[in-house]
Amino acid sequence: MKKPLIALIAIFACTFSYAQNNQSSSEYSIETVGKVSSLYKYIELSKQVINEENIYNLKYHNLEFPQMNDMTNVRFKATDEELDNIYNTILMGSKMKKNDPIRYINLDRGKLGVTRLTSGQVKILYTASGSNEVKWTWLSKGQLKKVFGK
C-alpha cells in the first residue's frame, strides 16, 4: 500500500514542478536588439527584462581565424540612457586618433575597451574581471548602428 502512495506523490510532485518551471521561463523572453553576421564575425545584442531591470547580452565571435575560439558573452544591466551612453562611447571610438589611449567602460563583470581601427572602424576589447584574456571584435559605424538597433 505504501509503494503506490509514494509513486502517486512522486508523479504529482514532478507534474507540478514541471508546470512551474515552464511558466517562469516564458516570463523572461529574450529580445534581439540587433545583430551582424559575416564571414569574419558574428555580433549580437539581446535584451531581457527581469524584475523591471534591463539585462543585456553582447555576444560576439571572431571568425577571422578558424583555428582560434575567440568568442565572448558580455552580460550587463543598463537603463535605456546607460545603453545610449555605451553606444555613444563606442561610436566615439571611430573618431579617435591612432595614438589615443583605449577608452574603457566598466561593465558588471569586466571592462570593455574601445579604440579605433583604420577607415573609422571601432575595435572592441573585453576583459573579464580577474582574467588576462582579451576577447575582441571590430565594427564599422553602420554595423554598430545595426547591433544597437539605431
KEMIKE-862568 format. One line per field, with one value per residue (C-alpha): z, x, y; residue number from 1. Coordinates in nm, 2 decimals, always signed. Each point is the difference from the previous one (the first is absolute). Layout:
N
zz = (Z/...)
xx = (X/...)
yy = (Y/...)
pos = (NUM/...)
***
This chain:
150
zz = (+0.00/+0.07/-0.34/-0.21/+0.23/-0.03/-0.38/-0.02/+0.21/-0.22/-0.32/+0.14/+0.12/-0.34/-0.18/+0.21/+0.00/-0.38/-0.04/+0.23/-0.19/-0.33/+0.11/+0.14/-0.31/-0.22/+0.22/-0.10/-0.38/-0.18/-0.26/-0.26/-0.02/-0.30/-0.16/-0.27/-0.17/-0.26/-0.10/+0.25/+0.30/+0.18/+0.24/+0.18/+0.27/+0.18/+0.28/+0.28/+0.26/+0.34/+0.30/-0.19/-0.08/-0.35/-0.02/-0.33/-0.15/-0.26/-0.17/-0.26/-0.17/-0.21/-0.30/-0.18/+0.13/+0.00/+0.21/+0.29/+0.22/+0.05/+0.14/+0.30/+0.17/+0.19/+0.23/+0.16/+0.15/-0.16/-0.02/-0.34/+0.07/+0.11/-0.31/-0.21/+0.18/-0.07/-0.37/-0.01/+0.16/-0.24/-0.29/+0.12/-0.05/-0.38/+0.04/+0.22/-0.13/-0.04/+0.31/+0.23/+0.30/+0.02/+0.16/+0.26/+0.10/+0.33/-0.03/+0.26/-0.03/-0.19/-0.22/-0.36/-0.18/-0.31/-0.25/-0.37/-0.29/-0.36/-0.20/+0.30/+0.13/+0.37/+0.18/+0.31/+0.26/+0.30/+0.31/+0.28/+0.36/+0.12/-0.35/-0.23/-0.31/-0.24/-0.24/-0.29/-0.31/-0.23/-0.14/-0.26/+0.09/-0.20/+0.17/+0.34/-0.07/-0.11/+0.32/+0.23/-0.20/-0.11)
xx = (+0.00/+0.29/+0.17/-0.30/-0.05/+0.37/-0.02/-0.31/+0.16/+0.31/-0.21/-0.19/+0.33/+0.16/-0.31/-0.04/+0.37/+0.02/-0.30/+0.16/+0.33/-0.18/-0.19/+0.30/+0.21/-0.26/-0.01/+0.35/+0.00/+0.31/-0.02/+0.27/+0.10/+0.22/+0.26/+0.26/+0.12/+0.28/+0.27/+0.23/-0.22/-0.33/-0.12/-0.34/-0.15/-0.30/-0.22/-0.19/-0.22/+0.02/-0.16/-0.04/+0.38/+0.14/+0.26/+0.20/+0.22/+0.26/+0.13/+0.27/+0.20/+0.31/-0.01/+0.30/+0.24/-0.18/+0.27/-0.08/-0.31/-0.03/-0.35/-0.15/-0.32/-0.02/-0.30/-0.08/-0.29/-0.09/-0.28/-0.09/+0.21/+0.30/-0.02/+0.00/+0.31/+0.17/-0.09/+0.12/+0.33/+0.06/-0.10/+0.25/+0.27/-0.04/+0.12/+0.30/+0.35/+0.24/+0.20/-0.29/-0.01/-0.27/-0.33/-0.14/-0.36/-0.05/-0.27/-0.13/+0.27/+0.28/+0.10/-0.07/+0.28/-0.06/+0.26/+0.02/+0.09/+0.06/-0.27/-0.20/-0.07/-0.02/+0.18/-0.16/+0.20/-0.15/+0.18/-0.18/+0.09/+0.29/+0.10/+0.28/-0.17/-0.12/-0.29/-0.04/-0.20/-0.05/-0.29/-0.06/-0.23/-0.28/+0.05/+0.00/-0.33/-0.15/+0.12/-0.14/-0.33/+0.06)
yy = (+0.00/+0.24/-0.05/+0.12/+0.30/+0.10/-0.05/+0.22/+0.27/-0.01/+0.04/+0.30/+0.16/-0.04/+0.13/+0.31/+0.09/-0.03/+0.23/+0.26/-0.01/+0.03/+0.30/+0.19/-0.05/+0.17/+0.30/+0.12/+0.00/+0.10/+0.28/+0.04/+0.37/-0.05/-0.23/+0.00/-0.32/-0.04/-0.23/+0.16/+0.07/-0.05/+0.26/+0.01/+0.22/-0.14/+0.13/-0.17/+0.18/-0.16/+0.16/+0.32/+0.02/-0.02/-0.27/+0.01/-0.26/+0.11/-0.32/+0.00/-0.26/+0.09/-0.24/+0.15/-0.28/-0.33/-0.17/+0.24/-0.02/+0.38/+0.04/+0.18/+0.09/+0.33/+0.03/+0.33/+0.19/+0.34/+0.25/+0.13/+0.31/-0.20/-0.22/+0.32/+0.12/-0.34/+0.04/+0.36/-0.09/-0.29/+0.23/+0.27/-0.27/+0.05/+0.36/-0.08/+0.06/-0.29/+0.10/+0.06/-0.23/-0.27/+0.13/-0.24/-0.06/-0.20/-0.26/-0.24/-0.27/+0.17/+0.29/+0.08/+0.19/+0.21/+0.11/+0.10/-0.22/+0.12/+0.17/+0.11/-0.35/-0.07/-0.28/-0.14/-0.18/-0.18/-0.12/-0.18/+0.09/-0.21/-0.11/+0.10/-0.14/+0.27/-0.08/+0.24/+0.08/+0.30/+0.19/+0.27/+0.29/-0.17/-0.33/+0.17/+0.17/-0.33/-0.19/+0.28/+0.02/+0.37)
pos = (1/2/3/4/5/6/7/8/9/10/11/12/13/14/15/16/17/18/19/20/21/22/23/24/25/26/27/28/29/30/31/32/33/34/35/36/37/38/39/40/41/42/43/44/45/46/47/48/49/50/51/52/53/54/55/56/57/58/59/60/61/62/63/64/65/66/67/68/69/70/71/72/73/74/75/76/77/78/79/80/81/82/83/84/85/86/87/88/89/90/91/92/93/94/95/96/97/98/99/100/101/102/103/104/105/106/107/108/109/110/111/112/113/114/115/116/117/118/119/120/121/122/123/124/125/126/127/128/129/130/131/132/133/134/135/136/137/138/139/140/141/142/143/144/145/146/147/148/149/150)
***
